[in-house]
């Protein structure tokens, strides 16, 4: 009766012998569980079950009994979603770039293609490949290329999809010493960085489809901007953290100061000078002497053993930039290294003046070669007039002064300039 002491003023008895609390029936203990089950038919929640019973009946501890009975209902437990979540456990930042990576697929997209993406956990730098399938063979083809370009990581995190659980995938990582790490099945938040990146990728592709653009090209432009944009967590762009210098996007100039590694600069300069000196000495190099308007011959492919090395039809040089030479012949313009051209040496078309025959007062024929003596090179013998027998001259020329037979050339021969310093033996031997 102690349970009813606080409500005694409200309790009354009807003519039928039913106890009431106000206008509500007081349920005896033997019927309380059955009344709750009847009120819970259709599986309403705890609050609605309480509201239904409170309006028509009462018994001590009714609210507690209703909560207990509804919570034990197996059907309600199976159909009610669980809203409780474990506290977020942040993943520590890796010690260096490109040591911990995460990989995932997205798609298929309208053209049947998939997007395979890999992301560095340290820099958030993404690599994306558009593939035709999610097979292990297609996955390993992309991984081989990425690892050859950026290096092999220590850990590769993925979900439990078919390509990442295959024997071929596991064997590939084992050979390279990469530790595979599979996240909790059906819990994408365990690979949160990749999942968030894929949401933005899907939006980019959807927008490209709406605008009737090539989504492959739009994805590349998005990646360009993404890699150059400071990340909300690190405060630096993924490319800057990975490559250690600002990442250019082309349409926006970068005016940030770039730190130059003095040690690398000095070593590079010294090595290049040493290599240049060795190459120049072994190749006997010298600067070319080609200039604008020069006539040149162009080196041509050798088609057979009788083909000349150079095209005999000359070109005219139109531009010279260092060792890059541009030449034109008619409507054909070519640009080559200076070693592909040979300067055309101009031919001397002026005939050498022939000697003249004169008769002096003493009746002797004088053969003069003034031009040859005038252009005599210092150190060479002087050609002097030589006496000729008048009778021999008359016999050679005849009475009319015309030649009657062959005569030797009157050209004066001189040794070449390159042999000035040499003592030549007389003609006919020693």
C-alpha positions in Angstrom: 0.0 0.0 0.0 3.0 2.3 0.4 3.2 2.6 -3.4 -0.4 4.1 -3.4 0.0 6.4 -0.4 0.9 9.4 -2.4 -2.1 9.0 -4.7 -4.8 7.9 -2.1 -6.8 11.1 -2.5 -7.2 10.3 -6.2 -8.2 6.7 -5.8 -11.9 5.8 -6.1 -14.0 2.6 -6.5 -16.7 2.2 -9.1 -20.0 0.4 -8.6 -18.4 -2.5 -10.6 -15.6 -2.8 -8.1 -12.9 -1.2 -10.4 -10.2 0.9 -8.8 -9.6 4.2 -10.5 -7.0 6.9 -10.2 -9.0 9.9 -11.4 -10.5 8.5 -14.6 -7.7 5.9 -15.3 -7.9 2.3 -14.4 -5.4 1.0 -11.9 -3.9 -2.2 -13.4 -3.1 -5.1 -11.0 0.4 -6.5 -11.1 -0.7 -9.8 -12.7 -1.9 -7.9 -15.8 0.7 -5.2 -16.2 3.0 -7.0 -18.6 0.1 -8.1 -20.8 -1.3 -4.5 -20.9 2.1 -3.2 -22.0 2.3 -5.8 -24.8 -1.1 -4.9 -26.0 -0.1 -1.2 -26.1 3.1 -2.0 -28.0 1.3 -3.8 -30.8 2.6 -2.4 -34.1 5.9 -1.6 -32.4 5.5 2.1 -31.6 8.4 3.6 -29.7 8.8 4.1 -26.0 7.2 7.6 -26.0 4.1 6.6 -28.0 3.6 3.5 -25.9 3.7 5.6 -22.7 1.3 8.2 -24.1 -1.2 5.5 -25.0 -1.2 3.9 -21.5 -1.0 7.1 -19.6 -4.3 8.2 -21.1 -6.2 5.1 -20.0 -4.5 3.3 -17.1 -2.0 3.6 -14.3 0.0 1.4 -12.0 3.1 2.1 -9.9 6.4 2.2 -11.9 4.5 2.2 -15.2 7.0 4.3 -17.1 10.0 2.2 -16.0 8.2 -1.0 -16.9 7.2 0.3 -20.4 10.8 1.4 -21.2 12.2 -2.0 -20.1 9.6 -4.0 -22.1 10.0 -1.9 -25.3 13.8 -2.0 -25.2 13.7 -5.8 -24.9 11.5 -6.1 -28.0 13.7 -8.0 -30.6 11.8 -6.6 -33.6 12.3 -3.0 -32.4 16.0 -3.7 -31.8 16.5 -5.0 -35.3 14.6 -2.2 -37.1 15.8 0.8 -35.1 19.0 2.5 -36.4 21.9 3.0 -34.0 22.8 6.6 -33.6 25.7 6.2 -31.2 29.2 6.7 -32.6 32.6 6.1 -31.2 34.8 9.1 -30.6 37.0 10.0 -33.6 40.6 8.7 -33.4 42.9 10.8 -35.5 45.6 9.1 -37.5 49.1 10.5 -36.7 50.9 12.3 -39.5 53.6 10.1 -41.1 57.2 10.9 -40.6 57.9 11.8 -44.2 56.3 12.3 -47.6 55.3 9.3 -49.7 55.7 6.8 -46.9 52.0 6.1 -46.1 49.6 6.0 -49.1 45.9 5.2 -49.4 44.3 3.8 -52.6 40.7 3.5 -53.7 38.4 3.2 -56.8 35.4 5.3 -57.8 32.9 4.6 -60.6 31.8 3.4 -63.0 31.1 6.7 -64.7 28.8 7.3 -67.7 31.4 6.1 -70.3 32.0 2.9 -68.3 35.4 4.1 -67.0 36.6 4.0 -63.4 38.9 6.4 -61.5 41.8 4.9 -59.5 43.3 7.3 -57.1 46.2 7.2 -54.7 46.9 9.8 -52.0 49.9 10.6 -49.9 48.8 10.8 -46.2 51.6 13.3 -45.4 51.3 15.8 -48.3 47.7 15.0 -49.5 49.2 14.9 -53.0 46.9 12.8 -55.3 47.6 10.7 -58.3 44.7 9.7 -60.5 44.4 7.2 -63.4 41.4 6.5 -65.6 41.0 2.8 -66.1 38.6 0.4 -67.8 38.2 -2.1 -65.0 38.9 -2.6 -61.3 40.9 -5.8 -61.8 44.1 -6.5 -60.0 46.0 -6.4 -63.4 44.8 -2.9 -64.1 45.5 -1.8 -60.6 49.1 -3.1 -60.6 49.8 -1.5 -64.0 49.1 2.0 -62.5 51.0 1.2 -59.3 54.1 0.1 -61.1 54.2 3.4 -63.0 53.5 5.6 -59.9 56.2 3.7 -57.9 58.7 4.1 -60.6 58.1 7.9 -60.7 57.7 8.7 -57.0 59.3 5.8 -55.2 58.0 2.8 -53.2 56.0 3.6 -50.0 56.2 1.8 -46.7 52.4 1.3 -46.2 49.6 1.2 -48.7 46.1 1.5 -47.1 43.0 0.3 -48.9 39.5 -1.1 -48.4 38.5 -4.7 -48.7 37.5 -4.6 -52.4 38.3 -7.5 -54.7 41.5 -6.1 -56.3 43.0 -5.4 -53.0 42.3 -8.8 -51.6 43.8 -10.7 -54.6 46.8 -12.9 -54.4 48.4 -11.0 -57.3 48.1 -7.7 -55.4 49.5 -9.1 -52.1 52.4 -10.8 -54.0 53.3 -7.5 -55.8 53.5 -5.5 -52.5 55.4 -8.3 -50.8 58.1 -8.2 -53.5 58.6 -4.5 -53.0 58.5 -4.6 -49.2 55.3 -2.6 -49.0 53.0 -3.4 -46.0 49.3 -3.6 -47.0 46.8 -2.2 -44.5 43.1 -3.0 -44.9 40.6 -0.7 -43.2 37.6 -2.0 -41.2 35.1 -3.6 -43.7 32.1 -1.4 -44.5 33.6 1.5 -42.6 34.7 4.0 -45.2 35.5 6.6 -42.6 38.6 4.6 -41.7 40.0 5.8 -45.1 38.6 9.2 -44.7 41.1 11.2 -46.7 40.5 9.1 -49.9 36.7 9.2 -49.4 36.6 13.0 -49.0 38.8 13.4 -52.1 36.5 11.1 -54.1 33.5 13.2 -53.2 35.0 16.2 -54.8 36.1 14.2 -57.8 32.5 13.0 -58.4 31.3 16.6 -58.2 33.8 17.7 -60.8 32.8 14.9 -63.1 29.1 15.5 -62.6 29.6 19.3 -63.4 31.5 18.4 -66.6 28.7 16.1 -67.8 26.1 18.8 -67.1 28.1 21.3 -69.1 28.7 18.8 -71.9 32.4 18.9 -71.4 35.0 16.2 -71.6 35.2 15.0 -68.0 38.7 13.6 -68.5 40.1 17.0 -69.3 38.1 18.7 -66.6 39.4 16.2 -64.1 43.0 17.1 -65.1 42.3 20.8 -64.6 40.8 20.1 -61.2 43.9 18.1 -60.2 46.1 21.0 -61.3 44.3 23.4 -59.0 43.9 20.9 -56.1 47.7 20.2 -56.0 48.5 23.9 -55.9 45.9 24.9 -53.3 46.9 25.1 -49.6 45.3 22.2 -47.7 43.0 23.1 -44.8 44.9 20.8 -42.4 48.6 21.4 -43.3 48.3 25.0 -44.5 50.5 24.2 -47.5 49.7 22.9 -50.9 50.3 19.2 -51.6 52.7 19.9 -54.4 54.8 22.3 -52.3 55.1 19.7 -49.5 56.1 17.0 -51.9 58.4 18.9 -54.3 59.6 21.6 -51.8 58.9 24.5 -54.2 55.8 26.4 -55.3 53.6 24.7 -57.9 52.8 26.8 -60.9 49.3 26.7 -62.4 50.1 28.8 -65.4 47.3 31.4 -65.4 48.3 32.8 -61.9 51.9 33.9 -61.6 53.9 32.8 -58.5 56.0 35.5 -56.9 57.1 33.5 -53.8 60.8 33.5 -53.0 62.4 30.2 -54.0 65.2 28.9 -51.8 68.2 27.9 -53.8 70.4 25.0 -52.6 73.8 26.5 -52.8 75.6 23.2 -52.4 73.7 21.7 -55.3 74.2 24.8 -57.4 78.0 24.8 -56.9 78.3 21.1 -57.5 76.2 21.3 -60.6 78.2 24.2 -62.1 81.6 22.5 -61.4 80.5 19.2 -62.9 79.1 20.8 -66.0 82.3 22.8 -66.6 84.4 19.6 -66.2 82.2 17.7 -68.6 82.3 20.5 -71.1 86.1 20.7 -71.0 86.4 17.0 -71.5 83.9 17.0 -74.4 85.4 20.0 -76.1 89.0 18.6 -75.9 88.0 15.1 -77.2 85.8 16.5 -80.0 88.2 19.2 -81.1 85.4 21.7 -81.0 85.4 25.3 -82.1 82.7 28.0 -82.4 80.9 28.0 -85.8 81.3 31.0 -88.1 77.9 31.0 -89.7 76.1 34.3 -90.1 72.9 35.6 -91.6 72.8 35.5 -95.4 75.6 32.9 -95.6 75.2 30.2 -98.1 75.3 26.8 -96.5 74.9 23.1 -97.3 72.6 21.0 -95.2 73.5 17.5 -94.0 71.2 14.9 -95.4 70.3 11.3 -94.6 72.6 8.8 -96.2 70.4 6.5 -98.3 73.2 4.6 -100.0 77.0 4.5 -100.0 77.1 6.9 -103.0 74.9 9.6 -101.4 76.8 12.8 -100.5 76.9 13.8 -96.9 75.5 17.3 -97.7 72.7 18.3 -100.0 74.5 20.1 -102.9 71.8 22.7 -103.3 72.6 25.5 -100.9 70.4 27.2 -98.3 70.6 30.8 -97.1 70.9 31.4 -93.3 68.1 33.5 -92.0 68.6 33.4 -88.3 71.4 32.4 -85.8 70.7 31.9 -82.1 73.8 30.4 -80.5 74.3 27.0 -82.0 70.7 26.9 -83.4 70.7 27.9 -87.1 67.7 28.5 -89.3 68.1 28.4 -93.1 65.7 28.7 -96.0 65.7 27.5 -99.6 62.7 28.6 -101.6 59.7 27.8 -99.5 61.5 25.2 -97.3 62.8 26.4 -93.9 64.8 24.2 -91.6 66.2 24.7 -88.1 69.1 22.6 -87.0 72.2 22.5 -84.8 75.1 24.4 -86.5 76.9 21.0 -87.0 74.3 20.1 -89.6 75.4 23.0 -91.9 78.6 23.6 -93.9 79.4 27.0 -95.1 79.8 27.3 -98.9 83.2 28.6 -100.0 82.8 31.2 -102.8 84.5 30.3 -106.1 87.0 32.7 -107.7 85.5 33.3 -111.2 88.0 36.1 -112.3 90.5 34.8 -114.9 94.2 35.3 -114.1 95.7 37.8 -116.5 97.8 36.2 -119.2 101.3 37.5 -120.0 101.8 39.8 -123.0 104.3 39.7 -125.7 106.4 42.8 -126.3 109.4 43.5 -128.3 112.1 45.8 -126.8 114.4 48.0 -128.6 117.1 45.3 -128.6 114.8 42.9 -130.5 114.2 40.6 -127.4 110.7 39.4 -126.5 109.7 40.4 -123.0 107.0 38.3 -121.1 105.7 40.4 -118.2 103.4 39.3 -115.4 102.8 42.5 -113.5 99.8 41.1 -111.6 101.6 38.1 -110.3 104.5 40.2 -109.1 102.2 42.9 -107.6 100.4 40.3 -105.5 103.7 38.5 -104.6 103.7 37.1 -101.1 106.7 38.2 -99.1 109.4 35.6 -99.0 108.7 34.1 -102.4 111.0 34.6 -105.5 110.4 37.5 -107.8 109.5 36.6 -111.4 111.8 38.6 -113.7 111.4 39.1 -117.5 113.2 36.4 -119.3 114.9 36.9 -122.8 113.5 34.9 -125.7 115.3 34.2 -129.0 113.7 36.4 -131.7 114.2 33.6 -134.3 112.4 31.1 -132.2 109.6 33.6 -131.6 109.2 34.2 -135.4 109.2 30.5 -136.1 106.5 30.0 -133.5 104.3 32.9 -134.6 105.0 32.8 -138.4 105.3 35.7 -140.8 101.8 36.9 -140.0 102.2 36.8 -136.3 99.8 33.9 -135.7 100.9 30.9 -133.7 102.1 28.0 -135.9 102.2 25.3 -133.3 101.6 24.5 -129.6 103.2 26.6 -127.1 103.6 26.2 -123.3 101.5 28.3 -120.9 103.0 31.5 -119.8 101.4 31.2 -116.3 104.0 31.6 -113.6 103.7 28.9 -111.0 104.3 29.6 -107.3 104.5 27.4 -104.3 101.4 27.5 -102.0 101.4 29.7 -99.0 101.3 26.8 -96.6 104.7 25.6 -97.9 106.5 28.9 -97.5 108.4 27.7 -94.5 109.6 24.5 -96.2 112.7 24.1 -98.4 111.5 22.3 -101.5 113.8 20.3 -103.7 114.4 21.4 -107.3 112.1 20.0 -110.0 113.2 16.7 -111.3 114.5 15.3 -108.0 117.4 15.9 -105.7 
